[in-house]
Amino acid sequence: MIHDVIGVGFGPSNIALAIAMEERGFQGKVLFLERNAEASWQQGMLLRGSDIQNNPLRDLVTPVNPRSQYTFVNYLHQSGRLFHFLNLPLAHPLRRDYYDYIQWVARHFQNVKYGISVSGVEVVDLEGRRLWKVTSAQGSQYLARTLVMGTGRNLNIPDIPGVDSDNVIHLVDYLHRIGQYGKDARICVLGASQSAVEILLDLLGRGHEHIDSVHRSFSYCLKDTSAFSDEVYFPEFVDYYHALPHGKRSELDKQVRRTNYSSVDKDVLDALYVALYEDRITSRERVTLRRNHAVDEINPEGRKALRIRDVYTGKAEEIPCDLVILATGFLDVGRSGREGLPRLLKDLSGDFSWQENYLDVERSYRVTPREGAALPDLYLNGLCESSHGLGDAGSFSLVSLRAKDLLDSITQRS
């Protein structure tokens, strides 16, 4: 069978696309391939009490179709929790609630194959047509006229000697691994992001006694939650941003960065500061702040330790560490050059149009082929921060509108 569209991954971005296809009556043959046994989202960071930092109406469909059966409000209604949710003293929904919402929506769709880990994509010729061939680790193969990548971004793993050690994990694996370490284990959290502070609070809640917070900055920075700054998540901003030259986009990124990166919500920062102050009252020091420090090496000479260095004085020291948690985020497709490309596309990078290290992506999220390359249509769903702005930075804010734009283009081109 030749599918009209194959979507790789069935997380929030491609689930939103599936909703758009159903509600718009898309007639093509569509298949989604998901490596997990079920739809999931940030499973390793479903920390107790953590929220999504997002208005609940910015869900998978409401901004496009508030009457849809797939809205977050309808999920709450169907779950019998609407009035309890309305009574919550919270500004944003719990992360666990949105995780369940995503699974609830995903269960409505039958054109998904779970447990399929895609190992390769390539272009093939079939009776004069250029098609995508998708191969799974299980050996199955699928053909499609259009490919939509909704795999999520590559992990940002810093280039530090020893970073590939067994006792180093990325934040996406936090809940999967932390249970292996007792309260006396020495744990180092690298980074000053929202996730870093959430992990510190979770470790304190679990009773851990020896925690080091290592980051290059002097302090954790407050997230810019101004209503004016948050207009970067408006569709009008996407139009404006996409029309800018690459260099100008980078200048603008520096100004709006604090709305999403290297910054922390006030309630989370306050909770950490209070916890540290309470420890001072009882003369405890469960968390040691290693501010202004860079990591030079992990596990030097096989010892479970970190070699760190003050970035201003140059003073170096070594601290014991049984587990290193990288709260270092993700690589941005395009701005990180070819390293930022989804793993499945790296062998095809020479067939794409690039301007220096920036990938050319159309406003419709279609990747621009290089001149002379006969590529079938390829779309990036939720991977286009360098071309479309912060609305593509893992946020739910524009997921429904992105699905609409992407489907408009698929429909027109087919």
SEVEX-812291 format. One record per residue (C-alpha): residue in three letters; x, y, z. Coordinates in nm, 4 decimals. Example, Ala and Ser with C-alpha at 12.3 -4.5 7.8 and 13.67 -1.06 7.14 Angstrom:
2
+-----+----------+----------+----------+
: res :        X :        Y :        Z :
+-----+----------+----------+----------+
: ALA :   1.2300 :  -0.4500 :   0.7800 :
: SER :   1.3670 :  -0.1060 :   0.7140 :
+-----+----------+----------+----------+
***
This chain:
414
+-----+----------+----------+----------+
: res :        X :        Y :        Z :
+-----+----------+----------+----------+
: MET :   0.0000 :   0.0000 :   0.0000 :
: ILE :   0.1159 :   0.3512 :  -0.0788 :
: HIS :   0.0023 :   0.5899 :   0.1921 :
: ASP :  -0.0698 :   0.9511 :   0.1156 :
: VAL :   0.0812 :   1.0563 :   0.4492 :
: ILE :   0.2940 :   0.8772 :   0.7064 :
: GLY :   0.3544 :   1.0515 :   1.0373 :
: VAL :   0.6569 :   0.9385 :   1.2364 :
: GLY :   0.5763 :   0.9741 :   1.6044 :
: PHE :   0.2371 :   1.0105 :   1.7713 :
: GLY :   0.3007 :   1.2679 :   2.0374 :
: PRO :   0.1074 :   1.5949 :   2.0788 :
: SER :   0.2085 :   1.7457 :   1.7427 :
: ASN :   0.1025 :   1.4524 :   1.5271 :
: ILE :  -0.2035 :   1.3856 :   1.7450 :
: ALA :  -0.3113 :   1.7425 :   1.6683 :
: LEU :  -0.2578 :   1.6662 :   1.2985 :
: ALA :  -0.4705 :   1.3510 :   1.3276 :
: ILE :  -0.7485 :   1.5592 :   1.4826 :
: ALA :  -0.7268 :   1.8159 :   1.2022 :
: MET :  -0.7400 :   1.5419 :   0.9382 :
: GLU :  -1.0479 :   1.3828 :   1.0921 :
: GLU :  -1.2364 :   1.7073 :   1.1465 :
: ARG :  -1.1513 :   1.8413 :   0.8004 :
: GLY :  -1.2510 :   1.5148 :   0.6324 :
: PHE :  -0.9096 :   1.4438 :   0.4800 :
: GLN :  -0.9642 :   1.1545 :   0.2382 :
: GLY :  -0.6086 :   1.0291 :   0.1959 :
: LYS :  -0.4591 :   0.7106 :   0.3403 :
: VAL :  -0.2802 :   0.8124 :   0.6608 :
: LEU :  -0.0693 :   0.6077 :   0.9008 :
: PHE :   0.1124 :   0.7128 :   1.2172 :
: LEU :   0.4034 :   0.5100 :   1.3563 :
: GLU :   0.4857 :   0.5361 :   1.7279 :
: ARG :   0.7749 :   0.3565 :   1.8960 :
: ASN :   0.6115 :   0.3429 :   2.2403 :
: ALA :   0.3382 :   0.0994 :   2.3368 :
: GLU :   0.0991 :   0.3941 :   2.3747 :
: ALA :   0.0947 :   0.7680 :   2.3210 :
: SER :   0.2989 :   0.9462 :   2.5873 :
: TRP :   0.4391 :   1.2879 :   2.6718 :
: GLN :   0.7227 :   1.3786 :   2.9111 :
: GLN :   0.6715 :   1.0546 :   3.1002 :
: GLY :   1.0073 :   1.0876 :   3.2735 :
: MET :   0.9156 :   1.4318 :   3.4136 :
: LEU :   0.5636 :   1.3780 :   3.5495 :
: LEU :   0.6726 :   1.5179 :   3.8826 :
: ARG :   0.4145 :   1.5536 :   4.1539 :
: GLY :   0.2651 :   1.9041 :   4.1505 :
: SER :   0.4384 :   2.0137 :   3.8270 :
: ASP :   0.2320 :   2.2057 :   3.5711 :
: ILE :   0.2480 :   2.2703 :   3.1980 :
: GLN :   0.3093 :   2.6500 :   3.2219 :
: ASN :   0.0397 :   2.6961 :   2.9629 :
: ASN :  -0.3211 :   2.8183 :   2.9466 :
: PRO :  -0.5398 :   2.5034 :   2.9388 :
: LEU :  -0.7318 :   2.6327 :   2.6351 :
: ARG :  -0.4121 :   2.6192 :   2.4290 :
: ASP :  -0.4682 :   2.2469 :   2.3856 :
: LEU :  -0.4580 :   2.0141 :   2.0842 :
: VAL :  -0.7542 :   2.1759 :   1.9062 :
: THR :  -0.9429 :   2.4566 :   2.0888 :
: PRO :  -0.7745 :   2.7574 :   1.9155 :
: VAL :  -0.8840 :   2.6116 :   1.5791 :
: ASN :  -1.2138 :   2.4465 :   1.6741 :
: PRO :  -1.3482 :   2.5161 :   2.0248 :
: ARG :  -1.6497 :   2.2927 :   1.9509 :
: SER :  -1.4326 :   1.9858 :   1.8926 :
: GLN :  -1.4881 :   1.6713 :   2.0961 :
: TYR :  -1.1112 :   1.6618 :   2.1539 :
: THR :  -1.0790 :   1.9761 :   2.3683 :
: PHE :  -0.9223 :   1.9665 :   2.7126 :
: VAL :  -1.2502 :   2.0917 :   2.8582 :
: ASN :  -1.4407 :   1.7990 :   2.7056 :
: TYR :  -1.1759 :   1.5593 :   2.8376 :
: LEU :  -1.2388 :   1.6955 :   3.1876 :
: HIS :  -1.6149 :   1.6678 :   3.1358 :
: GLN :  -1.5910 :   1.3092 :   3.0110 :
: SER :  -1.3582 :   1.2222 :   3.2998 :
: GLY :  -1.6029 :   1.3595 :   3.5581 :
: ARG :  -1.3473 :   1.6091 :   3.6910 :
: LEU :  -1.4576 :   1.9382 :   3.5339 :
: PHE :  -1.5878 :   2.1036 :   3.8518 :
: HIS :  -1.2964 :   1.9776 :   4.0594 :
: PHE :  -1.0573 :   2.1236 :   3.7991 :
: LEU :  -1.2412 :   2.4584 :   3.8016 :
: ASN :  -1.1957 :   2.4647 :   4.1783 :
: LEU :  -0.8183 :   2.4126 :   4.1663 :
: PRO :  -0.6098 :   2.7012 :   4.3104 :
: LEU :  -0.3705 :   2.6761 :   4.0137 :
: ALA :  -0.2890 :   2.9066 :   3.7241 :
: HIS :  -0.1994 :   2.6192 :   3.4903 :
: PRO :  -0.3062 :   2.2543 :   3.4551 :
: LEU :  -0.1063 :   1.9814 :   3.6214 :
: ARG :   0.1361 :   1.8057 :   3.3899 :
: ARG :  -0.0185 :   1.4731 :   3.4905 :
: ASP :  -0.3625 :   1.5966 :   3.3807 :
: TYR :  -0.2332 :   1.6926 :   3.0363 :
: TYR :  -0.0522 :   1.3598 :   3.0065 :
: ASP :  -0.3828 :   1.1792 :   3.0637 :
: TYR :  -0.5570 :   1.4190 :   2.8230 :
: ILE :  -0.3114 :   1.3311 :   2.5459 :
: GLN :  -0.3616 :   0.9594 :   2.6032 :
: TRP :  -0.7410 :   1.0066 :   2.6095 :
: VAL :  -0.7351 :   1.1804 :   2.2707 :
: ALA :  -0.4915 :   0.9298 :   2.1204 :
: ARG :  -0.7195 :   0.6380 :   2.2044 :
: HIS :  -0.9793 :   0.7753 :   1.9611 :
: PHE :  -0.7568 :   0.7079 :   1.6580 :
: GLN :  -0.7149 :   0.3681 :   1.4940 :
: ASN :  -0.4695 :   0.4602 :   1.2152 :
: VAL :  -0.1723 :   0.4318 :   1.4526 :
: LYS :   0.0744 :   0.1448 :   1.4846 :
: TYR :   0.2335 :   0.1360 :   1.8291 :
: GLY :   0.5559 :  -0.0394 :   1.9193 :
: ILE :   0.7071 :   0.0486 :   1.5795 :
: SER :   1.0534 :   0.1997 :   1.6116 :
: VAL :   1.1490 :   0.3637 :   1.2826 :
: SER :   1.5118 :   0.2894 :   1.1984 :
: GLY :   1.5430 :   0.4612 :   0.8615 :
: VAL :   1.3797 :   0.6750 :   0.5948 :
: GLU :   1.4885 :   0.7016 :   0.2339 :
: VAL :   1.3614 :   0.8115 :  -0.1052 :
: VAL :   1.2803 :   0.5425 :  -0.3617 :
: ASP :   1.1517 :   0.5385 :  -0.7208 :
: LEU :   0.8398 :   0.3386 :  -0.7968 :
: GLU :   0.6958 :   0.3466 :  -1.1476 :
: GLY :   0.8280 :   0.6965 :  -1.2063 :
: ARG :   0.7165 :   0.8315 :  -0.8698 :
: ARG :   0.9428 :   0.9483 :  -0.5894 :
: LEU :   0.8206 :   0.8098 :  -0.2588 :
: TRP :   0.9313 :   0.7866 :   0.1004 :
: LYS :   1.0245 :   0.4410 :   0.2240 :
: VAL :   1.0065 :   0.4094 :   0.6004 :
: THR :   1.1775 :   0.1075 :   0.7573 :
: SER :   1.1213 :  -0.0104 :   1.1123 :
: ALA :   1.3608 :  -0.1863 :   1.3480 :
: GLN :   1.1265 :  -0.4853 :   1.3239 :
: GLY :   1.1911 :  -0.5082 :   0.9469 :
: SER :   0.8558 :  -0.3790 :   0.8199 :
: GLN :   0.8509 :  -0.1218 :   0.5408 :
: TYR :   0.5988 :   0.1482 :   0.4503 :
: LEU :   0.5643 :   0.3742 :   0.1457 :
: ALA :   0.4267 :   0.7289 :   0.1442 :
: ARG :   0.3912 :   1.0291 :  -0.0825 :
: THR :   0.4332 :   1.2678 :   0.2107 :
: LEU :   0.6292 :   1.2276 :   0.5336 :
: VAL :   0.5558 :   1.4233 :   0.8530 :
: MET :   0.8228 :   1.4092 :   1.1213 :
: GLY :   0.6800 :   1.4531 :   1.4707 :
: THR :   0.9598 :   1.2836 :   1.6645 :
: GLY :   1.0518 :   1.5612 :   1.9032 :
: ARG :   1.3928 :   1.7240 :   1.9231 :
: ASN :   1.7284 :   1.5591 :   1.9887 :
: LEU :   1.8582 :   1.5682 :   2.3446 :
: ASN :   2.1123 :   1.8399 :   2.4195 :
: ILE :   2.4052 :   1.6412 :   2.5576 :
: PRO :   2.6950 :   1.8728 :   2.6489 :
: ASP :   3.0380 :   1.7915 :   2.5104 :
: ILE :   3.2033 :   1.6914 :   2.8386 :
: PRO :   3.4528 :   1.4051 :   2.8840 :
: GLY :   3.2726 :   1.1178 :   3.0539 :
: VAL :   2.9223 :   1.2347 :   2.9643 :
: ASP :   2.8461 :   0.8910 :   2.8160 :
: SER :   2.9005 :   0.7166 :   3.1533 :
: ASP :   2.6350 :   0.4865 :   3.2984 :
: ASN :   2.5714 :   0.7224 :   3.5894 :
: VAL :   2.4783 :   1.0151 :   3.3618 :
: ILE :   2.1157 :   1.0588 :   3.2558 :
: HIS :   1.9160 :   1.3224 :   3.0697 :
: LEU :   1.6126 :   1.4705 :   3.2417 :
: VAL :   1.3769 :   1.2701 :   3.0169 :
: ASP :   1.4863 :   0.9576 :   3.2059 :
: TYR :   1.4699 :   1.1105 :   3.5523 :
: LEU :   1.1694 :   0.9237 :   3.6929 :
: HIS :   1.2779 :   0.6021 :   3.5221 :
: ARG :   1.6157 :   0.6016 :   3.7009 :
: ILE :   1.5969 :   0.7961 :   4.0255 :
: GLY :   1.4396 :   0.5045 :   4.2141 :
: GLN :   1.7671 :   0.3143 :   4.1786 :
: TYR :   1.9469 :   0.5615 :   4.4083 :
: GLY :   1.9081 :   0.5756 :   4.7850 :
: LYS :   1.8771 :   0.8880 :   4.9967 :
: ASP :   2.2498 :   0.8890 :   5.0739 :
: ALA :   2.3526 :   0.8928 :   4.7083 :
: ARG :   2.5374 :   1.2054 :   4.5947 :
: ILE :   2.3416 :   1.3583 :   4.3075 :
: CYS :   2.4475 :   1.6443 :   4.0785 :
: VAL :   2.1956 :   1.8385 :   3.8696 :
: LEU :   2.3487 :   2.0316 :   3.5784 :
: GLY :   2.1647 :   2.3370 :   3.4524 :
: ALA :   1.9541 :   2.6295 :   3.5753 :
: SER :   1.6330 :   2.5669 :   3.3827 :
: GLN :   1.2760 :   2.5134 :   3.5035 :
: SER :   1.3351 :   2.1391 :   3.4805 :
: ALA :   1.6533 :   2.1656 :   3.6888 :
: VAL :   1.4724 :   2.3392 :   3.9748 :
: GLU :   1.1755 :   2.1001 :   3.9527 :
: ILE :   1.4177 :   1.8075 :   3.9862 :
: LEU :   1.5869 :   1.9681 :   4.2875 :
: LEU :   1.2490 :   2.0054 :   4.4586 :
: ASP :   1.1560 :   1.6481 :   4.3760 :
: LEU :   1.4851 :   1.5176 :   4.5167 :
: LEU :   1.4238 :   1.7103 :   4.8392 :
: GLY :   1.0739 :   1.5674 :   4.8574 :
: ARG :   1.2181 :   1.2169 :   4.8257 :
: GLY :   1.4468 :   1.2821 :   5.1215 :
: HIS :   1.7820 :   1.2972 :   4.9415 :
: GLU :   2.0549 :   1.4468 :   5.1576 :
: HIS :   2.3439 :   1.5223 :   4.9201 :
: ILE :   2.2509 :   1.7290 :   4.6146 :
: ASP :   2.4719 :   1.9624 :   4.4102 :
: SER :   2.3220 :   2.2160 :   4.1699 :
: VAL :   2.5891 :   2.3064 :   3.9149 :
: HIS :   2.5327 :   2.5854 :   3.6615 :
: ARG :   2.7346 :   2.8508 :   3.4801 :
: SER :   2.5041 :   3.1369 :   3.5799 :
: PHE :   2.5127 :   3.3219 :   3.9129 :
: SER :   2.1460 :   3.2521 :   3.9872 :
: TYR :   1.8337 :   3.0898 :   3.8587 :
: CYS :   1.6573 :   3.3500 :   3.6459 :
: LEU :   1.2910 :   3.4420 :   3.6693 :
: LYS :   1.0877 :   3.3517 :   3.3622 :
: ASP :   0.9489 :   3.6435 :   3.1625 :
: THR :   0.5748 :   3.5844 :   3.1915 :
: SER :   0.4680 :   3.9322 :   3.0863 :
: ALA :   0.1487 :   3.9254 :   2.8808 :
: PHE :   0.3278 :   4.1333 :   2.6180 :
: SER :   0.6229 :   3.8923 :   2.6001 :
: ASP :   0.3887 :   3.5947 :   2.5727 :
: GLU :   0.2610 :   3.7306 :   2.2430 :
: VAL :   0.5520 :   3.5383 :   2.0894 :
: TYR :   0.3006 :   3.2510 :   2.1044 :
: PHE :   0.0545 :   3.4317 :   1.8758 :
: PRO :   0.0134 :   3.3205 :   1.5115 :
: GLU :   0.0850 :   3.6803 :   1.4035 :
: PHE :   0.4293 :   3.6537 :   1.5609 :
: VAL :   0.4993 :   3.3369 :   1.3619 :
: ASP :   0.4217 :   3.5234 :   1.0381 :
: TYR :   0.6475 :   3.8113 :   1.1394 :
: TYR :   0.9305 :   3.5869 :   1.2602 :
: HIS :   0.9293 :   3.3571 :   0.9576 :
: ALA :   0.9585 :   3.6534 :   0.7195 :
: LEU :   1.2806 :   3.7758 :   0.8867 :
: PRO :   1.6296 :   3.6891 :   0.7593 :
: HIS :   1.8082 :   3.4256 :   0.9690 :
: GLY :   2.0412 :   3.6785 :   1.1308 :
: LYS :   1.7537 :   3.9003 :   1.2398 :
: ARG :   1.5691 :   3.6013 :   1.3861 :
: SER :   1.8726 :   3.5309 :   1.6039 :
: GLU :   1.8742 :   3.8919 :   1.7284 :
: LEU :   1.5079 :   3.8670 :   1.8204 :
: ASP :   1.5645 :   3.5317 :   1.9924 :
: LYS :   1.8035 :   3.6954 :   2.2383 :
: GLN :   1.5345 :   3.9417 :   2.3411 :
: VAL :   1.2528 :   3.6896 :   2.3945 :
: ARG :   1.4577 :   3.3947 :   2.5186 :
: ARG :   1.3548 :   3.4328 :   2.8839 :
: THR :   0.9932 :   3.3465 :   2.7992 :
: ASN :   1.1021 :   2.9828 :   2.7637 :
: TYR :   1.4734 :   2.9119 :   2.8178 :
: SER :   1.7197 :   2.9197 :   3.1103 :
: SER :   1.4479 :   3.0605 :   3.3349 :
: VAL :   1.2075 :   2.9404 :   3.6020 :
: ASP :   0.8506 :   3.0211 :   3.7081 :
: LYS :   0.8225 :   3.2314 :   4.0238 :
: ASP :   0.6248 :   2.9747 :   4.2240 :
: VAL :   0.8890 :   2.7081 :   4.1580 :
: LEU :   1.1762 :   2.9420 :   4.2479 :
: ASP :   0.9994 :   3.0513 :   4.5649 :
: ALA :   0.9413 :   2.6897 :   4.6689 :
: LEU :   1.3127 :   2.6108 :   4.6321 :
: TYR :   1.4225 :   2.9198 :   4.8226 :
: VAL :   1.1857 :   2.8400 :   5.1091 :
: ALA :   1.3131 :   2.4802 :   5.1193 :
: LEU :   1.6751 :   2.5987 :   5.1368 :
: TYR :   1.5874 :   2.8489 :   5.4106 :
: GLU :   1.4131 :   2.5818 :   5.6175 :
: ASP :   1.7281 :   2.3705 :   5.5933 :
: ARG :   1.9298 :   2.6644 :   5.7301 :
: ILE :   1.7030 :   2.6788 :   6.0358 :
: THR :   1.7939 :   2.3199 :   6.1203 :
: SER :   2.1607 :   2.3624 :   6.0132 :
: ARG :   2.1219 :   2.1251 :   5.7199 :
: GLU :   2.2686 :   2.1687 :   5.3764 :
: ARG :   2.1007 :   1.9165 :   5.1528 :
: VAL :   2.1488 :   2.1314 :   4.8396 :
: THR :   2.4817 :   2.2951 :   4.7595 :
: LEU :   2.4625 :   2.5681 :   4.4968 :
: ARG :   2.7679 :   2.5555 :   4.2685 :
: ARG :   2.6916 :   2.8790 :   4.0865 :
: ASN :   2.9245 :   3.0216 :   3.8209 :
: HIS :   3.0684 :   2.6744 :   3.7633 :
: ALA :   3.1334 :   2.4730 :   3.4487 :
: VAL :   3.1924 :   2.0976 :   3.4387 :
: ASP :   3.5288 :   1.9995 :   3.2888 :
: GLU :   3.5060 :   1.6216 :   3.3327 :
: ILE :   3.2731 :   1.3519 :   3.4637 :
: ASN :   3.4173 :   1.0486 :   3.6477 :
: PRO :   3.7871 :   1.1374 :   3.6095 :
: GLU :   4.0141 :   0.8304 :   3.6311 :
: GLY :   3.7067 :   0.6163 :   3.6872 :
: ARG :   3.6081 :   0.7890 :   4.0129 :
: LYS :   3.2438 :   0.8824 :   4.0563 :
: ALA :   3.3020 :   1.2550 :   4.0712 :
: LEU :   3.2784 :   1.5831 :   3.8828 :
: ARG :   3.5649 :   1.8160 :   3.8048 :
: ILE :   3.4208 :   2.1652 :   3.8090 :
: ARG :   3.5705 :   2.5111 :   3.7563 :
: ASP :   3.4614 :   2.8610 :   3.8515 :
: VAL :   3.4099 :   3.0368 :   3.5180 :
: TYR :   3.5338 :   3.3708 :   3.6578 :
: THR :   3.8164 :   3.2861 :   3.8983 :
: GLY :   3.9309 :   2.9688 :   3.7253 :
: LYS :   3.9481 :   2.7851 :   4.0584 :
: ALA :   3.8978 :   2.4092 :   4.0053 :
: GLU :   3.7762 :   2.1420 :   4.2433 :
: GLU :   3.6463 :   1.7883 :   4.2434 :
: ILE :   3.3184 :   1.6855 :   4.4064 :
: PRO :   3.1883 :   1.3311 :   4.4617 :
: CYS :   2.8872 :   1.2337 :   4.2525 :
: ASP :   2.7003 :   0.9044 :   4.2149 :
: LEU :   2.4456 :   1.0317 :   3.9616 :
: VAL :   2.4630 :   1.3208 :   3.7150 :
: ILE :   2.1311 :   1.4570 :   3.5825 :
: LEU :   2.1538 :   1.6667 :   3.2661 :
: ALA :   1.8815 :   1.9320 :   3.2839 :
: THR :   2.0232 :   2.0706 :   2.9616 :
: GLY :   1.7201 :   2.0636 :   2.7338 :
: PHE :   1.7070 :   1.9862 :   2.3645 :
: LEU :   1.8741 :   2.0828 :   2.0382 :
: ASP :   1.6880 :   2.3146 :   1.8056 :
: VAL :   1.6401 :   2.1829 :   1.4524 :
: GLY :   1.8025 :   2.4254 :   1.2105 :
: ARG :   1.9858 :   2.6556 :   1.4481 :
: SER :   2.1989 :   2.3672 :   1.5757 :
: GLY :   2.2982 :   2.2873 :   1.2180 :
: ARG :   2.2894 :   1.9308 :   1.0956 :
: GLU :   2.3362 :   1.8054 :   1.4515 :
: GLY :   1.9927 :   1.9393 :   1.5271 :
: LEU :   1.8258 :   1.7338 :   1.2563 :
: PRO :   1.6203 :   1.4366 :   1.3704 :
: ARG :   1.8451 :   1.1310 :   1.3585 :
: LEU :   1.6370 :   0.9766 :   1.0805 :
: LEU :   1.7057 :   1.2708 :   0.8459 :
: LYS :   2.0806 :   1.3159 :   0.8887 :
: ASP :   2.1762 :   1.1059 :   0.5851 :
: LEU :   1.9438 :   1.3204 :   0.3730 :
: SER :   2.0729 :   1.6572 :   0.4930 :
: GLY :   2.2558 :   1.7185 :   0.1646 :
: ASP :   1.9242 :   1.7134 :  -0.0206 :
: PHE :   1.7819 :   2.0014 :   0.1865 :
: SER :   1.8256 :   2.3719 :   0.1284 :
: TRP :   2.0483 :   2.5376 :   0.3896 :
: GLN :   2.1597 :   2.8932 :   0.4493 :
: GLU :   2.4825 :   2.8448 :   0.6405 :
: ASN :   2.3710 :   2.6249 :   0.9338 :
: TYR :   2.0056 :   2.7184 :   0.9062 :
: LEU :   1.7597 :   2.4762 :   0.7525 :
: ASP :   1.5148 :   2.6337 :   0.5061 :
: VAL :   1.1597 :   2.5549 :   0.6139 :
: GLU :   0.8570 :   2.7083 :   0.4441 :
: ARG :   0.5832 :   2.8848 :   0.6404 :
: SER :   0.3739 :   2.5684 :   0.5883 :
: TYR :   0.6435 :   2.3651 :   0.7756 :
: ARG :   0.7533 :   2.1942 :   0.4542 :
: VAL :   1.1295 :   2.1469 :   0.4257 :
: THR :   1.2692 :   2.3175 :   0.1157 :
: PRO :   1.4690 :   2.0778 :  -0.1051 :
: ARG :   1.7992 :   2.2004 :  -0.2442 :
: GLU :   1.7920 :   2.3047 :  -0.6078 :
: GLY :   1.7837 :   1.9962 :  -0.8292 :
: ALA :   1.6867 :   1.7528 :  -0.5517 :
: ALA :   1.3694 :   1.5579 :  -0.6337 :
: LEU :   1.2389 :   1.4994 :  -0.2835 :
: PRO :   0.8842 :   1.3981 :  -0.1984 :
: ASP :   0.7176 :   1.6375 :   0.0436 :
: LEU :   0.8634 :   1.6407 :   0.3936 :
: TYR :   0.7125 :   1.8344 :   0.6843 :
: LEU :   0.8505 :   1.9015 :   1.0321 :
: ASN :   0.5803 :   1.9061 :   1.2983 :
: GLY :   0.6929 :   2.0688 :   1.6229 :
: LEU :   1.0575 :   2.0990 :   1.5188 :
: CYS :   1.0802 :   2.4442 :   1.3623 :
: GLU :   1.1828 :   2.6901 :   1.6319 :
: SER :   1.4655 :   2.8380 :   1.4222 :
: SER :   1.2257 :   2.9197 :   1.1377 :
: HIS :   0.8928 :   2.9760 :   1.3190 :
: GLY :   0.9887 :   3.1036 :   1.6641 :
: LEU :   0.9242 :   3.0006 :   2.0226 :
: GLY :   0.5797 :   2.8582 :   1.9454 :
: ASP :   0.7704 :   2.5554 :   1.8139 :
: ALA :   0.9827 :   2.5191 :   2.1270 :
: GLY :   0.7978 :   2.2233 :   2.2736 :
: SER :   0.4999 :   2.4359 :   2.3744 :
: PHE :   0.1322 :   2.3507 :   2.3300 :
: SER :   0.0584 :   2.7137 :   2.2451 :
: LEU :   0.0440 :   2.6783 :   1.8671 :
: VAL :   0.0168 :   2.3015 :   1.8189 :
: SER :  -0.3398 :   2.3166 :   1.6810 :
: LEU :  -0.2697 :   2.6080 :   1.4464 :
: ARG :   0.0475 :   2.4407 :   1.3221 :
: ALA :  -0.1508 :   2.1252 :   1.2420 :
: LYS :  -0.4027 :   2.3350 :   1.0480 :
: ASP :  -0.1319 :   2.5118 :   0.8440 :
: LEU :   0.0481 :   2.1872 :   0.7750 :
: LEU :  -0.2707 :   2.0112 :   0.6623 :
: ASP :  -0.3652 :   2.3064 :   0.4413 :
: SER :  -0.0361 :   2.2656 :   0.2582 :
: ILE :  -0.0663 :   1.8862 :   0.2275 :
: THR :  -0.4169 :   1.9219 :   0.0874 :
: GLN :  -0.3223 :   2.1909 :  -0.1617 :
: ARG :  -0.0136 :   2.0084 :  -0.2859 :
: SER :  -0.1891 :   1.6737 :  -0.3184 :
+-----+----------+----------+----------+
***
